[in-house]
Each structure stands twice: as structure tokens, then as C-alpha cells.
Amino acid sequence: MESRTLKPVLAAYLVAFILFLYGPFFVLGILSFQQGPDGGPQFPIIEWSTYWYRQIFGLTPPSRIAPLPVGEALVRSLVLAFMTMVTSTVLGVMSAQAFRRKFRGSTFVFYLIVLGMMVPGVLTGLGTSLLANNVIGISRHWYTTAFATHVAYTFPFAFLVMLAILNRFDGSVEEASWSLGVNPWTTFRKVTFPLIFPGVLSAMLFAFTLSFDEFPRSLFAAGGTEDQTLPLAIYGTFSVEIHPNIFAFGVLTTLFSFALLSVYGILMALSVRRARKLAMQEDIA
Amino acid sequence: MATETAIFEIDGVSKSYGGVNALDGVTLRAGVNEYMSLLGPSGSGKTTLLRVIAGFEVPDSGRVYFEGRDITSLPANERGIGFVFQNFALFPHLTVRKNVAFGMMHGNTRVSPSEIDARTQSVIDMVGLTGMEDRGVEQISGGQRQRVALARTLVMQPKLVLLDEPLGALDANLRGRMRNELRAIRERMGVTFLHVTGSETEALAMGDSVVVLDRGRIIQAGTPDGVYSTPASPAVAHFLNRFNMFDGNLSQGVFTGPFGAVAVTHATQAKDDVYAIRYDRVQVQPLGAVTSGPALKATYIASEYLGSSVMNYFETADGKLCEVEHHLSLGAPETYEPRQQYLLTWAADQAIVFGKEGKL
């Protein structure tokens, strides 16, 4: 019936959407193979080469174009994202556990947590920097003030993911464990955690990626040049002149993200397959 | 039974959820090595009672004693009371063996690895799961899961095991077999079982004693035989699902119901006047027959073959359904004409009468 006309329209829309989504990345990807060091960030491709990739790793002879000042910033961002991921996931799991029982003021606490992802990043960043400099009087660093803003931002995501997971979690296995004489903490480690692990994985992924390319909060809350995270460092290079080395770097970080997602996908598929086998067995029984 | 031999005791336990009483002053005691069935319709509070004993719920008032100790506020993991869940609640990420050994490996009491292995293997053999030790619990059937749940609990050697409708998730055939096995296992281990069930046949068949629960209160406790032959109230009789029950009026030893006025020799004190007669105590006579006991005109509707007996359904003049059970061991069943009137009759002394003016 109507699907005969609707389907092609939706298909065309989907194709257009995907082109829009991936178009920029393809253009960057192609331009990253521009000839160097004279080729610029525009078409046509003078000659295909891997010059800009080699330049990032310092494998090219020195030229008038300085290598990207991203090495230290990359390490900083990775460490910061890792710290944020661990902290936010631990907090997210703990607070979602707390919400399994209704407690006085739980609605208020819920909105208080979720506020962290609602408030505009620029405000949080600016506010944190003012608080640190003018009120408390401490200096700003990527691992102190910026870290705090990153946690405030990513914690609600981890919390919401864990809340959804624990909502569907059948607590009777925990009660079974208690009745076997196993204390609540060991029960959490040996029963609850292995069963909610797919959710924990999602929360970790959320926290890591959100922190890794966080910009507005870091902009204000991180300190000077020696405290720059990767997004800030890359932005800094834009203000001078754009060379294809940025594109090459972009391709590399995207590949890194895909690798991260693949690991996540594999781990997820394994646990989903186990869950599905369980569900199937229950249908038979 | 004397207090020394009581394994657990509940004293005036109440628990309500949002103003609804799930338990209303329940007092109960079970002896060592006893099989007690807790029977009640859904919503009667039987599962809540079990959860209070296990320590999953804290009662609003009342005390719980186990082996002479007040355990009302003791956490579940320090009670040493086994619990078998209706949905089994096995650890889905562990094998059969790991499920069974779980309590010994991670519990309060230190058990040496060699003893863990020995006890795990012996209880797995006992419940008949030999050869399945390394299967995941998702790779075994419902009945086998039930055994894992039981083995996991029994291996901890608890003095008291609570079973929350443990046979409810099994098919009828398996249910019958597990029923026998549960009894046999319990007798071998010498532990007290408190078995919650919504099925009156299960409760009567399995318990040394039966406790009937309704709306958070115990309405009768006794032996299966005692409960079955002398229900304490119309509610118990109704729940046993074995009685035709007639509303009427009991006054000065005479019960007036749809079958006329009948002299009553003894009646049980109750809030309502109810006359109950067991399905298999009713005889069917042709319409003109002369009867010695009470008689009631009814129209034959249909019959149902139940294997060992036939259930005949009749409808009285005021639209009430009456059931008459004929045991096939007593001979071939009579055949009745649909939509024909018959006379239902019974011996007056076999009726159970409840009334406001009860006397015994």
C-alpha cells in the first residue's frame, strides 16, 4: 500500500543523511593524502602521497611547516579521558545502585545529577575557572579543574546508562547469593557486576569519548598551554594556517575511535549472545 | 510441640506495603525436621512471610526467632536459612558446578577447597545431575535447573529451607516427580522445609503440617488430614476447592438453605452461615426418589473425565453450580441426560456447617 511510495523516499532520505554524516570525513580522508610539503588543504590532489602521515610521526626531513604540536596534548587527553571514564563509571554505577530503592529526595537528587549534562559547557567551564581563580584561589590544570568539569559532564551519562540496565535487572539472584551466606559486597563483585558488565562497558565508552573530545569546558577550566588537551591543541593550530597534516591526524584519531568501538562491539556481542542463549532456553523450559 | 524442638518461630509479624497489610500479626512455629506447607491464594502474603523469615524484608512489627535466637534484624547472609526461588534465580554466568559451590566459595564460613569439591560432587550426585557439572545453567532443562537451585541451597547444610512455589515453573509431569524427590531429599537430610504453594493438592500431599493463609492472616493450621476433613472456616473450605457450598441461615440447630430446612448436629463458629458438602459425598438420584438425607433439585449440564474419577456438573434452580465427583474405583459412572432434572442428596452427618451460632 503506502509503503510502495514511502519506502523509496525513506531510502533516498537515508542515503542523503549518511552522505551528509560521512561526507566531510571522506573529504578530509582524501585530502590527507595530498602531496607534501607544498600541497595545500584543497582539491585537486596534486599527487597521492603519505607525506603528512609521516610528518606527524617526524619521519620527514624538516621543512617550513612545523610538525603538529599535539604529542603531549594527546597524552594529556588520553590520561584525562581515562581518569574521567573510571571516576564517572564508578560514580554512575554507585548512584544507579542507590536509585534501586526509593529514598527521600530521590527525585531532587536525580535532577541534580542530570543537570551536569544539561548546563551549557561554556558556563560550567567559565564558572569553574572563576571559582578556582577568584573564590578558592587555586591554579587551573587539566588534571584538577578540567577533570572536575569532565566528571560533572560525563557522570550523568554513565548514571543514566546504569539506571536503565539496573531497571531490568532481576534482584532475586542477589537475594539467592545472600541466602547462601555471601555478604552484599562479595555478592556485588561475584553476581551483580558480571551480570551488569555490558552496561558498565557502555557507560565507560560514553564517558571516555565524551571526555576525549570535550572542548568548551576544557577551554576555560584547563590552564595555559602546558595544560592543553588535544581538542584545544588542534584548535590552536587552526588560528595560524591549515595544512593537510591536521586531516591526517583526524583520520588517525577516527581510526583509533573505531578500534575502541570495535573492542566494545565484540565484548558486547559476546555478552548479548550469552543473554540470548539464556532467553531461548527459558522459552523451551 | 515444645519450644526446645522449634527450629523457628514467628511472633506477631506484620508488614504492610503502602497501607495494604501483606502480613497481619502472623504467629507460627515449625519443629525440627518438619515439612510444613504454607497454602494461600495469590496476594495472601505467603511469599512476604517467606521473605521476612529469609531476611529479605524487615517486618514492621513482631519478632522472628531461628534456633532460639532473635534474628529479626540480622542480615540475610548471616542467617543460614536456605531459600529456593520460584524462578530458581540461578547465576546465569556460572556453570552447574560453580552455582552449587558458590556459597562455600564466597560465603561467611571458610571451607577448604578439597571439601568444597567433595560436598559439591556429593550433592550434585544426590539430586541426579551427575555428568552435567560443567554445563552452563542456560544449557539445561527446567527440571534440571530446579535441581541445581535445590543443590545449591542444600550443600550449605541449612537447618531450614524456604521454598517459594518451587514447582510452579515446571510442567505437571515433572511436578509430580519433583514432589516425591523433594520429600525424599528432605528426609535424608533431616532439615525443616517450609514450602509455599498456591496449589491445595500440593500442600495436602507434601506437608506434615499445613498452614492456610488468607489476606495476611493464618486462618487454619494443622495436619493435611485435619484441614481437609474439618476446615476451620468457609474461606478454608472454599480454598480447598473440594466442597459445594451453600449460603443460608442457621438458627437453633436448623440450617435453612436451597435444599430446605435441615437439622444440624454440630456447627463451626464462623462469620457467615454456610453449608458445605464434599463433591464426592453427593449422590445423584432420579427426580422421584425417596431420600433419607437432604435433597436438592438440579439440572444436569455436563461431565468431565479426570482419569481416576468423573466430575458431573449440575445447576440448581437459583443458578448455582454444583459438582458431584464419582470415583471410578467405585464402579462405572452413571450416565445422565443433559438438561434433565435430578435429585442431589447426601447424608446429613457428612455436611460441614458454619454459622454465627456455632457449637461443637
Interface residues (C-beta under 8 A of the other chain):
Chain A: D170 S172 V173 E175 A176 S177 W178 S179 L180 G181 V182 N183 P184 T186 T187 K190 V191 P194 L195 R274 K277 L278 Q281 I284 A285
Chain B: A54 G55 F56 P75 A76 N77 E78 R79 G80 I81 G82 F83 F85 N87 A89 L90 F91 P92 H93 F102 G103 H106 G107 N108 T109 G136 E138 Q139 I140 S141 G142 R145 R152 T153 M156 A169
